[in-house]
Amino acid sequence: MRMAKTSYQSTDFSWNAFMSLGFRPFYLAGSSYAVISMLLWVAYLFDAIELQGPLDGVLWHSHELIFGFATAILIGFLFTAVRNWTKLPTPSGSLLLALLALWCVGRTTPFLGLGAIGVGLDLAFLPVAAICIAIPIFKSQNRRNYFAVALLVVLSSAHFVFYAVAYELMEVDDSLVFLTAVNVFAIFITVIAGRIIPLFSNNAYGEKRAKRHRGLEYVIVFGMLAVLGTDAVFGISDELAPQRAAFMTLLAMFHVIKMLCWRPHITLSDPILWILPLSYAWVPIALTLRAASLLDWPVDQILGLHAMTAGAMGSMMLAMMTRSSLGHTGRPIKASKLDTAIFISISLGAAVRVFGPIVMPELYLMEIALSSVLWSIAFLIFTLRYWPILTSERI
């Protein structure tokens, strides 16, 4: 008997479909690069490779996580979301391909020694993408989402400062740049998650069990903006440490209250739902760890940073990538066993990276390697599972 073709089976590659909307190429490019860059990072840690140019391994790893992988996923998401928000077109076809090529050139710069040309092309990606996002938002007067354009401007500026510091054109602490960029992503997560998580939960269960309180949302968003501002000034220094720690702790408590209003326990039977509040939980964890570090508790400041990057950013991106890849290609929004494996792997990887050094600091290097492998497994599964979905026609 011939088996009927299901929506999850491989379908024919279609270039037109692949270049029809931003999430398709940028999700695949970003997820593939998440694997490649993380494995290269591990190889560097064990002295297996060397990098060309002014970036050492740590700077390259930080740069590529934020301005390489994460930026690709963010832009892919925004190109798709902005089209839905405004009902106006975002890049597709040849323009989308050109933007993808621009992003790819930036990833090869440290290995091919492209110098100023490569840096210039890498720097151009975010501003060009931001313009493509700003045009439909401003044209439609979609004021609710002006914040996205403003945050992209901040992110682009941080990228410029990063390279200016790397090439000794400016004297600024690297931590200021990276904390600013990570805070931009944290604000995106705060705003978008606050909108969609209660909506998705209520849609799934047919009743308004998950609550959203706009007043609390505004307090938290302005609090995150305050963290961005103070980090842009003080970085990881101990300036105003007690005050900043107290503020971050209070802000973390507000995040937890916000999560409890969603009643996350109702999602436990559905992986495509429970991964969302689980991913968001890393935001208050990150703030709490950063507060502890500012108070000179035995918690390295890098752990709070990784709670936000490997934890909140990595897992929330995969949560949204799986959901939007299914929904925007006409497939049922239901997690397969592979999707569940993705969520478990990325969550375990983040837990090992953040809590491993606290529990067993003597195994630090091995914990980095293990968390990197778990991260790579999660994104590799996504790439392989969603390649046929993202490169074929909508069903």
VMD Tcl script that draws the C-alpha trace (Angstrom):
set ca {
  {0.00 0.00 0.00}
  {1.34 3.44 -0.92}
  {1.66 5.80 2.04}
  {-0.16 9.10 1.72}
  {2.04 12.16 1.81}
  {1.75 14.12 5.06}
  {2.46 17.76 5.74}
  {5.66 16.78 7.52}
  {7.18 14.78 4.68}
  {9.77 16.28 2.38}
  {8.39 18.30 -0.52}
  {9.98 19.64 -3.68}
  {12.37 22.56 -3.43}
  {10.94 25.83 -4.74}
  {13.22 28.84 -5.11}
  {10.24 31.20 -5.35}
  {8.80 29.81 -2.13}
  {12.18 29.95 -0.39}
  {12.60 33.64 -1.24}
  {8.97 34.60 -0.69}
  {9.24 35.72 2.93}
  {12.12 36.61 5.25}
  {11.69 33.85 7.80}
  {12.43 31.12 5.26}
  {16.06 31.90 4.29}
  {17.07 33.66 7.49}
  {15.78 30.94 9.81}
  {17.72 28.32 7.88}
  {20.83 30.48 7.55}
  {20.71 31.46 11.21}
  {20.12 27.94 12.50}
  {22.87 26.51 10.29}
  {25.28 29.17 11.46}
  {24.31 28.55 15.08}
  {25.73 25.05 14.65}
  {28.81 26.05 12.65}
  {29.82 29.00 14.82}
  {29.36 27.09 18.08}
  {31.46 24.16 16.88}
  {34.14 26.60 15.69}
  {34.06 28.18 19.14}
  {34.69 24.82 20.78}
  {37.47 24.13 18.27}
  {39.07 27.46 19.18}
  {38.83 26.70 22.90}
  {40.76 23.49 22.34}
  {43.35 25.26 20.11}
  {42.24 23.50 16.94}
  {41.78 26.69 14.84}
  {43.03 30.28 14.64}
  {41.24 33.45 13.56}
  {42.49 36.24 11.29}
  {42.02 39.93 11.97}
  {41.72 41.95 15.18}
  {39.19 39.68 16.91}
  {40.37 37.10 19.41}
  {38.29 33.98 19.97}
  {36.15 35.40 22.78}
  {35.35 38.59 20.86}
  {34.57 36.61 17.71}
  {32.28 34.24 19.62}
  {30.41 37.12 21.26}
  {30.16 39.05 18.00}
  {28.90 36.12 15.96}
  {26.34 35.02 18.55}
  {24.79 38.48 18.67}
  {25.48 40.18 15.34}
  {25.61 36.99 13.29}
  {23.24 34.24 14.41}
  {20.80 36.22 16.56}
  {20.52 39.10 14.12}
  {19.65 36.73 11.26}
  {16.83 35.16 13.27}
  {15.55 38.55 14.44}
  {15.49 40.02 10.93}
  {13.81 36.92 9.51}
  {11.16 37.16 12.21}
  {10.62 40.90 11.75}
  {10.37 40.71 7.95}
  {7.54 38.24 8.45}
  {5.89 39.92 11.44}
  {5.97 43.40 9.90}
  {4.16 42.13 6.82}
  {1.43 40.80 9.11}
  {1.38 43.94 11.27}
  {1.16 46.40 8.37}
  {-0.28 44.36 5.47}
  {2.53 45.89 3.37}
  {5.35 44.00 1.61}
  {8.74 43.32 3.14}
  {11.80 42.07 1.20}
  {11.30 39.05 -1.02}
  {12.85 37.67 -4.19}
  {16.08 39.30 -5.37}
  {16.14 41.91 -2.58}
  {15.82 39.21 0.07}
  {18.58 37.22 -1.64}
  {20.85 40.29 -1.68}
  {20.29 40.82 2.05}
  {21.04 37.17 2.72}
  {24.26 37.44 0.70}
  {25.24 40.57 2.64}
  {24.75 38.72 5.91}
  {26.78 35.74 4.65}
  {29.73 37.94 3.64}
  {29.89 39.28 7.17}
  {30.23 35.78 8.55}
  {33.28 34.97 6.42}
  {35.23 38.17 7.17}
  {37.30 36.82 10.12}
  {38.37 33.75 8.12}
  {39.02 35.25 4.68}
  {40.77 38.37 5.91}
  {38.49 40.69 3.93}
  {39.55 43.67 6.03}
  {37.73 46.98 5.75}
  {35.57 45.83 2.83}
  {34.26 42.85 4.78}
  {33.68 44.95 7.88}
  {31.82 47.57 5.85}
  {29.55 44.96 4.29}
  {28.93 43.37 7.68}
  {28.05 46.76 9.16}
  {25.70 47.52 6.26}
  {23.39 44.57 6.88}
  {21.54 45.83 9.95}
  {20.90 49.40 8.73}
  {19.65 48.17 5.35}
  {17.40 45.59 7.02}
  {16.17 48.24 9.46}
  {15.21 50.53 6.57}
  {13.28 47.68 4.94}
  {11.40 47.23 8.22}
  {10.91 50.94 8.91}
  {9.33 51.76 5.55}
  {6.16 49.64 5.95}
  {5.87 50.44 9.67}
  {6.02 54.21 9.15}
  {4.03 54.13 5.92}
  {1.17 52.35 7.68}
  {1.60 54.52 10.81}
  {1.87 51.34 12.83}
  {2.81 53.23 16.01}
  {2.47 50.17 18.20}
  {5.60 48.76 16.56}
  {7.77 51.85 16.20}
  {9.79 50.36 19.03}
  {11.18 47.72 16.65}
  {12.77 50.35 14.43}
  {14.21 52.21 17.43}
  {15.76 49.03 18.83}
  {17.29 48.16 15.45}
  {18.90 51.61 15.36}
  {20.43 50.95 18.80}
  {21.61 47.51 17.68}
  {23.16 48.94 14.50}
  {24.93 51.61 16.54}
  {26.30 49.01 18.95}
  {27.64 47.03 15.98}
  {29.42 50.10 14.62}
  {30.97 50.82 18.03}
  {32.11 47.20 18.30}
  {34.16 47.42 15.11}
  {35.43 50.90 15.98}
  {36.77 49.49 19.26}
  {38.16 46.35 17.58}
  {40.13 48.48 15.11}
  {41.23 50.89 17.87}
  {39.27 53.83 16.48}
  {37.46 54.27 19.80}
  {38.30 53.52 23.41}
  {35.23 51.85 24.89}
  {34.93 48.78 27.11}
  {33.78 45.79 25.04}
  {31.27 44.92 27.75}
  {29.32 48.11 27.04}
  {28.77 47.05 23.44}
  {27.74 43.49 24.15}
  {25.51 44.33 27.10}
  {23.76 46.98 25.00}
  {23.15 44.51 22.18}
  {21.99 41.72 24.48}
  {19.64 44.14 26.24}
  {18.11 45.04 22.87}
  {17.25 41.38 22.31}
  {15.98 41.11 25.90}
  {13.58 44.00 25.26}
  {12.38 42.39 22.03}
  {11.71 39.19 23.98}
  {9.95 41.11 26.77}
  {7.61 42.95 24.40}
  {6.85 40.18 21.89}
  {6.48 37.44 24.51}
  {4.16 39.65 26.53}
  {1.88 39.91 23.52}
  {1.93 36.39 22.15}
  {2.29 33.95 25.06}
  {-1.10 34.69 26.70}
  {-2.67 34.92 23.24}
  {-1.35 31.53 22.14}
  {-2.32 29.88 25.42}
  {-5.85 31.25 25.31}
  {-6.28 30.32 21.64}
  {-5.17 26.77 22.39}
  {-7.51 26.26 25.34}
  {-10.47 28.29 24.10}
  {-10.77 30.51 27.15}
  {-8.99 33.46 28.72}
  {-7.05 31.61 31.37}
  {-3.76 33.41 30.73}
  {-3.94 37.06 31.76}
  {-2.09 40.06 30.43}
  {-1.82 43.24 32.50}
  {-0.84 46.23 30.40}
  {0.22 48.33 33.37}
  {2.67 45.66 34.48}
  {3.89 45.30 30.89}
  {4.74 49.01 30.70}
  {6.54 48.95 34.05}
  {8.66 45.99 32.93}
  {9.48 47.43 29.50}
  {10.55 50.77 30.99}
  {12.55 48.83 33.57}
  {14.35 46.92 30.81}
  {15.05 50.21 29.03}
  {16.57 51.51 32.26}
  {18.82 48.44 32.44}
  {19.87 49.05 28.84}
  {20.71 52.66 29.66}
  {22.70 51.94 32.80}
  {24.56 49.06 31.15}
  {25.45 51.31 28.21}
  {27.06 53.70 30.70}
  {28.55 51.41 33.36}
  {28.92 48.01 31.64}
  {30.10 45.34 34.06}
  {31.82 47.81 36.38}
  {30.84 48.09 40.04}
  {29.60 51.67 39.70}
  {26.33 52.05 41.64}
  {26.44 48.28 42.16}
  {24.04 48.08 45.15}
  {21.44 50.28 43.47}
  {21.68 48.48 40.13}
  {21.50 45.08 41.84}
  {18.41 46.09 43.81}
  {16.75 47.40 40.66}
  {17.51 44.23 38.68}
  {16.19 42.07 41.52}
  {12.95 44.04 41.68}
  {12.63 43.90 37.90}
  {13.17 40.13 37.97}
  {10.31 39.84 40.48}
  {8.03 41.79 38.14}
  {8.96 39.41 35.32}
  {8.03 36.45 37.53}
  {4.67 38.03 38.40}
  {4.06 38.59 34.69}
  {4.80 34.92 34.02}
  {2.51 33.73 36.81}
  {-0.33 35.74 35.26}
  {0.07 33.52 32.19}
  {-0.63 30.43 34.34}
  {2.21 28.52 32.64}
  {1.22 25.21 34.25}
  {-1.71 24.95 31.84}
  {0.76 24.48 28.97}
  {2.58 21.45 30.38}
  {0.83 18.97 28.09}
  {1.83 20.81 24.90}
  {5.54 21.29 24.04}
  {4.85 24.01 21.45}
  {3.32 26.02 24.32}
  {5.40 25.13 27.38}
  {8.65 26.09 25.66}
  {7.44 29.72 25.55}
  {7.16 30.45 29.31}
  {10.17 28.21 29.94}
  {12.21 30.34 27.55}
  {10.94 33.54 29.12}
  {11.91 32.30 32.59}
  {15.55 32.83 31.64}
  {15.00 36.60 31.62}
  {14.39 36.92 35.40}
  {17.07 34.28 35.99}
  {19.55 36.41 34.03}
  {18.62 39.57 35.93}
  {18.93 37.78 39.28}
  {22.35 36.35 38.44}
  {23.57 39.72 37.25}
  {22.36 41.29 40.50}
  {24.20 38.64 42.50}
  {27.38 39.35 40.54}
  {27.11 43.09 41.18}
  {26.89 42.35 44.91}
  {30.13 40.31 44.71}
  {28.40 37.04 45.42}
  {30.28 33.97 44.09}
  {28.56 34.26 40.70}
  {30.57 35.32 37.67}
  {28.91 38.09 35.65}
  {29.29 35.96 32.50}
  {26.69 33.52 33.85}
  {23.97 36.17 33.89}
  {24.93 37.13 30.36}
  {24.70 33.51 29.20}
  {21.35 33.08 30.94}
  {20.09 35.81 28.62}
  {21.88 34.59 25.47}
  {22.08 30.80 25.63}
  {18.91 30.70 27.74}
  {16.36 33.36 26.83}
  {17.55 34.20 23.32}
  {18.42 30.70 22.16}
  {15.35 28.94 23.46}
  {12.84 31.72 22.66}
  {14.16 31.94 19.12}
  {13.74 28.20 18.59}
  {10.30 28.35 20.16}
  {9.21 31.06 17.72}
  {11.07 29.58 14.75}
  {9.29 26.24 15.05}
  {5.89 27.81 15.58}
  {6.11 30.40 12.80}
  {7.69 27.94 10.36}
  {4.72 25.64 10.78}
  {2.05 28.33 10.84}
  {3.31 30.43 7.94}
  {3.66 27.40 5.68}
  {0.11 26.21 6.33}
  {0.96 23.31 8.62}
  {-0.69 22.42 11.94}
  {1.00 24.21 14.84}
  {1.74 21.07 16.78}
  {5.11 19.91 18.07}
  {6.53 16.69 16.69}
  {8.90 14.47 18.66}
  {11.79 16.20 16.91}
  {10.48 19.59 17.99}
  {10.29 18.37 21.57}
  {13.87 17.13 21.26}
  {14.88 20.61 20.06}
  {13.27 22.25 23.09}
  {14.80 19.80 25.56}
  {18.27 20.05 24.03}
  {18.40 23.86 23.98}
  {17.04 24.06 27.55}
  {19.52 21.51 28.89}
  {22.37 23.26 27.10}
  {21.47 26.57 28.70}
  {21.15 24.97 32.14}
  {24.58 23.35 31.83}
  {26.18 26.62 30.68}
  {24.59 28.74 33.41}
  {24.35 26.47 36.44}
  {27.21 24.04 35.74}
  {29.96 26.49 36.72}
  {28.13 27.29 39.96}
  {27.73 23.65 40.97}
  {30.99 22.22 39.59}
  {33.38 25.06 38.71}
  {36.29 22.63 38.32}
  {34.66 21.25 35.14}
  {34.21 24.66 33.53}
  {35.79 23.89 30.15}
  {33.92 20.61 29.80}
  {30.67 22.34 30.74}
  {31.22 24.87 27.96}
  {31.88 22.03 25.52}
  {28.80 20.05 26.64}
  {26.49 23.07 26.50}
  {27.86 23.94 23.05}
  {27.14 20.42 21.81}
  {23.58 20.52 23.18}
  {23.05 23.93 21.56}
  {24.39 22.59 18.26}
  {22.18 19.50 18.43}
  {19.09 21.67 18.92}
  {19.82 23.90 15.94}
  {20.99 21.00 13.78}
  {17.71 19.18 14.36}
  {15.83 22.37 13.48}
  {17.83 22.83 10.28}
  {17.32 19.26 9.09}
  {13.66 19.05 10.10}
  {12.61 22.41 8.69}
  {14.72 22.48 5.53}
  {12.02 20.74 3.43}
  {9.31 22.86 5.04}
  {11.00 26.23 4.55}
  {12.16 25.53 0.99}
  {8.86 24.25 -0.41}
  {5.51 25.75 -1.30}
  {2.95 26.54 1.37}
  {0.51 23.63 1.67}
}
mol new
graphics top color blue
foreach p $ca { graphics top sphere $p radius 0.5 }
foreach p [lrange $ca 0 end-1] q [lrange $ca 1 end] { graphics top cylinder $p $q radius 0.2 }
display resetview
